[in-house]
Amino acid sequence: MSGLRAAIGQIIGLFVDDAGLALLAILAIAIMTGLVKGGFVAPLMGAIALALGCGLALATSLFRAAGGTKR
């Protein structure tokens, strides 16, 4: 039973490990959705900006995680 509990904990940890990454990605999605739906940005440019924004959020998360480890 403890093995099952550990496995479920690992699976949940895959999705909620980095709250900052999730918040930045949600923020990028919300901003670009508003801009595209409002007609301020063309859908193709919105998609490109969204990909760049999520990539930037991932890079920020990786740099933050790498800075916490010491060799």
N, C-alpha and C positions, 0 to 999 in steps of 0.2 A: 504494500500500500504506500509506503514512503517513496518507493521508486516512481510510482505513478504520480504522486504529488510533486516530486522533483521534476519530472518530465513536463508536467503541466506548468509549473513555475518557469521552466526554461522557455517554453513556447510563449507564455505571456510576456516574459522578459524581452523577447524578440521585438515586440510591438510597442512596449512602453519603456524601453531602456533610456531613451534620451528625450526628455520632455521639451527641451529647448529646440531640438530639431523638429519635433512635431509642431510646436507653436510657430516657428518660422515658416514652415511649409504651409500651414493653414493660413497664416497671414499673407503669404505670397499668393495663394489661391484666391483668398477673399478680395485682395486688392485688384488682381487682374480680372476677376469675374465682374467686379463693379465697373472697372474701366471699359471692358468689352461690352457689357450689357448697356452701359450708359452711352455707348457710341463714341467714346473718346479715343479708343484704340481699335485698329482693325483686328479681326480674329487671328490672322496669321501672326501679326506682331505680338499679340497677347500671348499666343502659344509659345513663341520664341522667348518672350520676357518671362513667362512662367517657368520654362525649362531652365533658363539662366538663374532665376530666383531660387528655385528648388536646388539647383546645383550649388549656388552660393550658400544656402542654408546647410547643405551637406558638408561643404568645405569648412564652414565655420565650426560645425560640430566636430569634424575630424581634427581640426587644429586645436580646439579646446580640449579634446580627449588626449591628443598627443602631448599637449603641454602639461598634463597632469601626471604623466609617467616620467620617471627619471631612470637613466641608464647608468 
